[in-house]
Amino acid sequence: MHISLTPELEARIKTKVESGLYNNASEVIREALRFVETHEEWINELKLARLREQLQEGVDQLDRGEGTRITSKARLNDLFEDLKA
């Protein structure tokens, strides 16, 4: 596999190798990809935690009688349109 990098990225990789922390450019790229994967997992965990908070907030509102009864498909569509806006 071949990848194209900007001169700035190439210089940054070269600097990492020259620092002695990595033996070659491949190690730098592998470490960067591991970091990206970890970062994505962390972001997904944050999103899931926020969704759980929002769901709990909705359940709490329903428990307090603050819900809205939807009696027709048209009303449900209106509600979704309001949410989009």
Beta strands, then each sheet from edge to edge (+ up, - down):
end
